Protein backbone atom coordinates (compact mmCIF):
# COMPACT_ATOMS: atom_id res chain seq x y z
CA UNK A 1 0.00 0.00 0.00
CA UNK A 2 2.97 2.33 0.52
CA UNK A 3 3.59 2.39 -3.23
CA UNK A 4 0.04 3.50 -3.95
CA UNK A 5 0.22 6.22 -1.32
CA UNK A 6 3.49 7.44 -2.83
CA UNK A 7 1.92 7.43 -6.30
CA UNK A 8 -1.14 9.31 -5.03
CA UNK A 9 0.93 11.88 -3.09
CA UNK A 10 3.17 12.62 -6.08
CA UNK A 11 0.14 13.01 -8.35
CA UNK A 12 -1.53 15.41 -5.90
CA UNK A 13 1.66 17.48 -5.59
CA UNK A 14 1.99 17.56 -9.39
CA UNK A 15 -1.65 18.60 -9.73
CA UNK A 16 -1.27 21.44 -7.23
CA UNK A 17 1.95 22.65 -8.88
CA UNK A 18 0.39 22.54 -12.34
CA UNK A 19 -2.69 24.34 -11.04
CA UNK A 20 -0.56 27.15 -9.61
CA UNK A 21 1.35 27.44 -12.88
CA UNK A 22 -1.93 27.51 -14.86
CA UNK A 23 -3.37 30.17 -12.55
CA UNK A 24 -0.25 32.31 -12.96
CA UNK A 25 -0.41 32.03 -16.74
CA UNK A 26 -4.17 32.73 -16.84
CA UNK A 27 -3.69 35.79 -14.62
CA UNK A 28 -0.96 37.14 -16.88
CA UNK A 29 -3.04 36.56 -20.01
CA UNK A 30 -6.29 38.04 -18.66
CA UNK A 31 -4.79 41.03 -16.86
CA UNK A 32 -2.32 41.88 -19.58
CA UNK A 33 0.30 42.45 -16.91
CA UNK A 34 3.50 40.60 -17.69
CA UNK A 35 5.47 40.15 -14.51
CA UNK A 36 9.18 40.32 -15.23
CA UNK A 37 10.77 36.91 -14.78
CA UNK A 38 13.79 36.85 -12.57
CA UNK A 39 16.61 34.39 -12.98
CA UNK A 40 15.58 32.76 -9.69
CA UNK A 41 12.04 32.19 -11.04
CA UNK A 42 13.45 30.57 -14.18
CA UNK A 43 15.64 28.27 -12.09
CA UNK A 44 12.73 27.45 -9.78
CA UNK A 45 10.42 26.59 -12.69
CA UNK A 46 13.05 24.40 -14.31
CA UNK A 47 14.01 22.55 -11.12
CA UNK A 48 10.41 21.94 -10.03
CA UNK A 49 9.45 20.72 -13.51
CA UNK A 50 12.40 18.32 -13.49
CA UNK A 51 11.82 17.03 -9.97
CA UNK A 52 8.10 16.49 -10.44
CA UNK A 53 8.56 14.78 -13.80
CA UNK A 54 11.05 12.32 -12.31
CA UNK A 55 8.88 11.76 -9.25
CA UNK A 56 5.87 11.01 -11.45
CA UNK A 57 7.68 8.42 -13.53
CA UNK A 58 9.21 6.91 -10.39
CA UNK A 59 5.84 6.67 -8.63
CA UNK A 60 4.18 5.10 -11.66
CA UNK A 61 6.87 2.49 -12.13
CA UNK A 62 6.93 1.53 -8.45
CA UNK A 63 3.16 1.13 -8.39
CA UNK A 64 3.21 -0.88 -11.64
CA UNK A 65 5.32 -3.59 -10.05
CA UNK A 66 2.92 -3.94 -7.15
CA UNK A 67 -0.19 -4.27 -9.34
CA UNK A 68 1.02 -7.57 -10.73
CA UNK A 69 1.76 -8.82 -7.21
CA UNK A 70 -1.71 -7.78 -6.07
CA UNK A 71 -3.34 -9.56 -8.97
CA UNK A 72 -1.33 -12.77 -8.48
CA UNK A 73 -2.17 -12.84 -4.74
CA UNK A 74 -5.80 -11.74 -4.77
CA UNK A 75 -7.01 -12.47 -8.29
CA UNK A 76 -8.71 -10.17 -10.73
CA UNK A 77 -10.92 -7.43 -9.37
CA UNK A 78 -11.48 -3.73 -9.97
CA UNK A 79 -8.49 -2.50 -7.95
CA UNK A 80 -5.76 -3.56 -10.44
CA UNK A 81 -7.78 -2.07 -13.29
CA UNK A 82 -8.14 1.24 -11.44
CA UNK A 83 -4.45 1.17 -10.50
CA UNK A 84 -3.45 0.64 -14.14
CA UNK A 85 -5.70 3.52 -15.21
CA UNK A 86 -4.12 5.70 -12.55
CA UNK A 87 -0.63 4.79 -13.75
CA UNK A 88 -1.62 5.59 -17.34
CA UNK A 89 -2.83 9.04 -16.30
CA UNK A 90 0.35 9.49 -14.29
CA UNK A 91 2.32 8.73 -17.45
CA UNK A 92 0.34 11.39 -19.32
CA UNK A 93 1.13 13.85 -16.52
CA UNK A 94 4.80 12.89 -16.77
CA UNK A 95 4.80 13.64 -20.51
CA UNK A 96 3.19 17.04 -19.87
CA UNK A 97 5.71 17.93 -17.18
CA UNK A 98 8.60 16.67 -19.31
CA UNK A 99 7.50 18.99 -22.12
CA UNK A 100 7.09 21.80 -19.60
CA UNK A 101 10.61 21.06 -18.40
CA UNK A 102 11.91 21.44 -21.95
CA UNK A 103 10.17 24.82 -22.26
CA UNK A 104 11.43 26.04 -18.88
CA UNK A 105 14.93 24.82 -19.75
CA UNK A 106 14.81 26.79 -22.99
CA UNK A 107 13.53 29.85 -21.10
CA UNK A 108 16.34 29.50 -18.58
CA UNK A 109 19.02 29.11 -21.23
CA UNK A 110 17.84 32.15 -23.22
CA UNK A 111 17.33 34.39 -20.16
CA UNK A 112 19.19 37.70 -20.38
N, C-alpha and C positions, 0 to 999 in steps of 0.2 A: 504493500500500500504506500510505502514511502516514495516509490517511483512515481506513482500517480499524483501524489501531493506535490512533488517537485515539479512535475509537468504542469499541473494546474497553477501553481504559484508563479512559474515563469510566464505562462500565458497571461495571467492577470497583470503581472508587472509590464509585460509587453503591450497589453491593451491600454493600460493607463498611460504609459509613455507615448504610444501612438496617438492616443486621444489628446494629450497635451500638445503634441506637435501639430495635430490637425487643428486644434483650437487656435494656436498661435498663427498658423497660416491663414485660417479663415478670418481672424481678426485683422491681419495685415491687408488681406484682399478687400474686405468690406469697409474698413476705415480709410483705406488709402494711405495710411501712415506706415512707411517702411522704417522699422527700427534699424539703426545701423548695427551690423553684426560685428562683434568684437572677435579677436583671435581666440579668446577663451571660449566663446560660444561655439565657434567652429570646431575647436578641439572637443568640447563637451558633446556636441552632436555626433561627431565622428566616433568617439570612444563609446558612447552609449549605444549607438547603432551597432557597432561591432560586438560589444559585450552581449547585448540582447539577442543578436542573430546567433551567436555561438551558444548561448544558453538555450535558445529555442531548439536548435538542432540536437543539442546534448539531451535535453529533456525528452524529446520525441524518440530518440534512439534508445534511451534507457527504458522508457515505458514500452517500447516495441518488443523488447526482449521478454518482459514480464507478461505480456499478453499471451504469448505462446505457452508459457508455463501455466498460466491461469487456465487456459483452455485444456491443456493436457491433464491437469489435476481435477478440474471441476466439470469438464464437458462444455458443450456449446450452449450458450445462453446469450442474452442481450448485452451483457457487460463487455465481452471482447469486441463485439461489433461497435459499440459506442466508443470504446477505447481506440479502435482503429480509425474511426471517423474523427475523433479528437486529434489523433496523431497526424492525420491527413491535413486537417485545418492548421495544425501547428507547423506543418511543412510549408503551407501556403504563406503563413505569417513569416516564416523564416525567409522565404524568397522575397517578400515585400521588404523586410528589414535589410536583407543583403543588397537589394537594389538601392534602398535608402542610404546604406553605407557607402555604396559607390558614389552616389550624388554628394553626400557630405564629404567624402574624401576628395572629390574633385573641387568642391567649394573651398575646402581647407588648403588644397595645393595651389589654387589660383587666388587666394586671399592676398590683398595688398596692404 
